[in-house]
Amino acid sequence: MSILRAPKGFLLLEDGTLFHGHISTTQSVPAVAEVVFTTNMSGYQEVFTDPSYRAQIVVMTSPMIGNYGVNAEDPESTRAQVSGVVVRELSTTYSNWRAGGGLAGYMAKAEIPILYDVDTRRLTRHLRTVGVMRGVIGSGDAPDAAAKAALDSCPSMSGLDLASLVTTSKAYSWGKPTAQTHIVAYDYGIKHNILRLFEDRDCRITVVPSTATSKEVLALKPDGVFLSNGPGDPEAVTYAMQNIRDIANAKVPVFGICLGNQLIGLTYGATTFKLPYGHRGGNHPVKELSSGKVLITSQNHGFAVKGSEGEIPGAPDLQVTHVNLNDGSIEGLRHKRLPVFAVQFHPEAAPGPHDARGLFDEFMQAVEAGS
């Protein structure tokens, strides 16, 4: 169906607020999920294929989306992961030497609706004011009984273990088999660019399911263990904590990103909480406490470790390494005695910014020191 002749559509939020637009495909509507927004100005293909966005409808604050098309190199997973997309203007043409097709066709093939011609400024302001909430994308001028019923049945993000939904079903390898350094990566929703960056550092990577036991991981004789990003409520990933503790006690260096950061916090006694509207986008300022340096970071998370620059309540073995300069939330932590550290933001962000990419080198130094 041509975008220019697409039918009318809507987004209904659980508080009753209704937004009108046009819908790119009616194959998979009504589509229900938590509605969040991201401030990314580029990298929409990476956003839509990031497993951390599973079970979410993503509002793009950048006013035009789709103008450089899609390609086969940039996806962060093997499929589009979002439940739906909301934009102001969906470009009907694209221009980029790497493009292999248009965004609308790419998402239609994945049966994921794009609602466009929406006042995304008003929508974003609403979500920032009242917080993220569940919503439903449907076709037509107004929601019918089926759309309302679908919204009513949509579960809250709190309490959901989505890592077990997006993880690999069996272990697989990435990188050169002859590489000397062996990293075992827990897949809670891992992004492909993380694996690329380890490969660039002459590592071979074994990616294991989220439920892999510490015994199984240590039997692989890793030089280091990586805890990936992922969707859902970290407190629901109850099977991860003892595995992390066992691996760390074996003195194997551990590095976590995003959900991995939250899981390390929970392992050592911290608690997590749901942010009002999360941190999503490519322009979040984070202060590195050891140097005072400010990093501009890419972020995508709705939960965070509870605490402040001074302490992490309940976790005396951890120290804070980074804080968010917008709201003071914890953006990084480190174990005081063991080779374990993590950050809440995404140093691997493919479209950028790349300010924090050196954290991968810091982990490699810990790996070399432990070998």
N, C-alpha and C positions, 0 to 999 in steps of 0.2 A: 504493500500500500504506500502510495506517495505521501511523504511528510506534508506536502502542501495541501493535500486533501484529507488529512487525518481527522478522525472524529474528535469531538469534544471529550474532555476528561476532567477529573477533579482529584484533589487530595483532601480527605477529611481527617482531621486530628481528633484524638479521643476527648478533647475538651469541647468539641462541637464546631471548632473553627474550620471553615470551608474555603478552599482555594480552587479557582477554575483555570483551565488551560486546554491544551490539545494533547492527545495521547498518540504515541508512535506505533504502538501495537496493542491489540486487545487479546492476544493469545493467552496471557497469564494474569488477567485481572478478574476479580479484585486481588491486588497484591498488598499484603499487610506486613508491617515491620515497625521497629522503632525508627523515628524520623530524626536524622541528625544533619548538621551542615558542616562543610569544609571550606576553608578559605583558599585552597589551592588554585592558582591561576593557570597552571599547566599540569600535565601528568594525569589527565582524567582517565586514561586507559589503565594506568597503574592503580589508581583509586578503585576503579570498578572491578579489578581482578585481585585486589588485596583480600585475603581470607579474613583479615580483621574486620572487614565491613560486612561479613555474613550476617544475615537477618536484620539488615538495616536499609532504609530508604535514604539515599544521600541527596541532600540539597547542595547544589554547586553555587557559591556566591559570585563567582566570576560570571559576567553577564552573557558571554558567548561560549558555547561548548560544542566541540566537534569540528572546528575549523581546520585542524591539521590531520583529521582522519585517525585511523588505527593501523597498526602494523603487527608483524608476527614476532618482533623482538622484545617489546616492552611489557607484555603481560607478567604479572607477579605470581600467577598460578596457572593452572591448566584450563580455567574457565572463569567467566564473569561470576562474581560472588554476591553482589548486591541484590536486594529484593526489588529495587526500583530506583529511579533517578528523577530529580526535579531540577529544571533549568529555566532560565529566563528566555534565552534564544538558542535553539538547536540549529546549528549550521547545516544547510542542505547541500553545501558543496565543501570540498576540502582541498587543501593544497600543501603537500609536503613530499619531498623526494623519497621518504621512507614509507609513505602511506601505501597500504594495500587494499584499502576500502574505506567506507564511511562508517561513522559511529552508529548511526541509526540502524543500518543493516546488521552491524555486528551485534548490537543489543537485541534486535528483533530475532536473530538466529538463536540467541540464548534465551529467548522468550522472557526478556526483562523489559518492562515498560519504561519509557521516558515520558514524563509529563512536562510539556514546555509551554511557553507563553504565560508563565506564572510570575507573579510579583514576588520574586525571591528575596528582595530586600525586606518587604513586609513580613514574609514567612520567617526569615532569619531573625529579625528583630523580635518576633513573637516567641521563637524558640529560646532566644537569649533571655527573654523576660520571664517566661513561665517554666523553662526547662524542656529538655527533649521529652517526647512522648510517642506513644504508638500512633500510627496513621494507616490509612488505606488509600491506595490509588485505584480508581475505577473509571469506567467509560460512561459518558452521558453528562447531562447538566447537573445532576444531583445524585447522591448515594441512594441506592435501593435497599431493600431488606437484606439481600445477600451480602452487599458490601458492609452494612452495619453489623451483621452477624459475624462476618469474617473479622472485623475489627474487635468485636467483643471477645472473640475466642483467641486473639493474639496474645501470647504470654509476655509478661514483663521481662526485660533483660536481666533484672536482678534474680540470681539463683540459677541462671542457665549455664550449663557446661556446653559451650559450643566448640571448644577445642577438640573434643572427641568426635564432633561431627565433621570438622574440616581436615583432621589429620590424615596422613597416609595410612593405608590399611596394612602395609608391610614395609619393612626397611628397604631403602634403595641407596645407591651410591651416586656421587656427583664429583666431578673433577678427574684429574689424571690418576689412574691406579698406582702409578709409580711415585707419586709425591710422598715425601718423607714424613710430613706432619699429618696426623690423623685426627680430625675433629668429628665428634659425634654430636649431631644436632637433633634436639627434641623438636618434633613438628607439632606445635600447638596451632599452626596456621602460618607456617613459614613462607616468607617471600623469596622469590627466585633471586633477587639481587643480593640477598644475604649470602646465598650459595656462590654466586658469581664472585663476590668480594673475597670469600675464603679461597676460592680457586685461584684468584689473582695473586694470593699470598702463598701460592704453592702448597695448598692443602688438598688432601682427598677427604671428602666428607661422607659420612654415613648418616643418613636421615632416618630416624626411628619414630615409630608412632608415639603419641602423647602418653600412652599407657605402658610403654616399655619400662621394665623394672630396672633398678640400679644394678642388680646382678647381671642382667642381660647387657647393659651398657658397659659396665666395667669389664665384662668378658671380651669386649671388642678392643680392649687395651687402647683407649683414647688418650691422646696427648692433651686434649681439652674437650670440654663439653659446653655446648651452646644451648640456651633456652630461648626459643623463638617468641615472636609476637603471636597474637591470636585474639579471637573474639570472645565475648561473653563475660561472665562474672568470675573473677579469679578465685573467689572463695568456694565456687562450685567444683573447681578442679582439685578435689580432695586427694586424689591418687598421686599427685605430683610431689607433695612436700617431703615425704619420707625418702623418696628417690633422690631428690636434690640434696638432702642432708647426708645421705650415705655417700654420694659421689664426692661431696665437698670434704667429708671426713676422710676420704681416701686420698686427699691432697691433690686431686685433679683440678686444674684451673677451670672455673665456671664463669661464663659471660652470658648475661641475659638482656633482652631488649623487650620493652613494652610489657606484654603479659609476663614474660620471663622476669622482669623487674618486680612485678607484683607478687609472683610466686616465691621469689627469694625472700621478699619481705614477710610473707605469710609463714614461710618455713622457719624463720627465726623469731616468731612471736608477734609480728606486727599485725595490724588489721588494715583492711581496705574499705573504701567508701565510693559511692557513685557520685561523680561530679554533676552539677546542675545541667550543663550542656556539653561537657567534654572538651577535649582539646583536639581539634582536627584542622590540619592545614600545614602550610610550609613557611610560616613566618612567626613562630613562637620563640620569644627570647628566653634563654636559659643561662643562669650564672653558674660557672664552674667555681666552686668555693675555694679550691686549693690555689687557684691563680687569680681569681677575680675576673677572668675573661668571660665575655658574653658571647654565647653561641646562638645563632639563628637556626632553629631546628624545625624539622618536619615531625608532626605528631598525629596520632590517631588512637585515642583511647577515651573511654567513658568512665573508667575506674582509676583510682590512684591509691598509693600507700598513705595511710594516715600519719601525720606528723608535721614537723616544721624544720627549718634550718638547724635548730638546736638539738632536736632529738626525734627518735622514732619510738613512741610509747610501746612498751612491751617487748622491745627488741634491743636489749643493751649490747648485743654483739655486733650491731650494725651502726654505721655512721653515714650521715647524709653527705653526698658529694656534689649534687647539683640541685638547684631550686628554680622554679618557674618565676620569672620576674613579673608576670601578670597577676598571679594570685598566690604566690608563695608556696605552692604545692611541691612535694618532693619529686624530683626529676632524675635522681640517681642515688645509689647507695653502694656501700662496700662493707664486707665483713672485716672486722678489726684484726683477725688472726689468720683466717684462711684465704686462699687465692680466689675469692668470689666477689664479683662486682656486676653491676647492671645499671642500665639507664632506661628511663620511661619513654624517651623520644626515639627517633629513627635515624641513626647515623648512616644507614645504608640507602636512604631515600634516593631512588634512581633519578627523578627529575630535579633533585636538590631540595634544599641547600646541602652543601657538603662540609659545613664547618666542623662537624663532629666525626668525620670519617676516620680520624686518627685513633678512635677508640678500638677499631679492629687491630691496629698496630700495637696498641697497649695490651690487648689480649694475647697477641702473638708473642710479645715479650714475656708475659707471664707463662705461656706455654713453653717457651724456650728455657726459661729459668727453672721450670719444673722437670725438664727432660734430663 
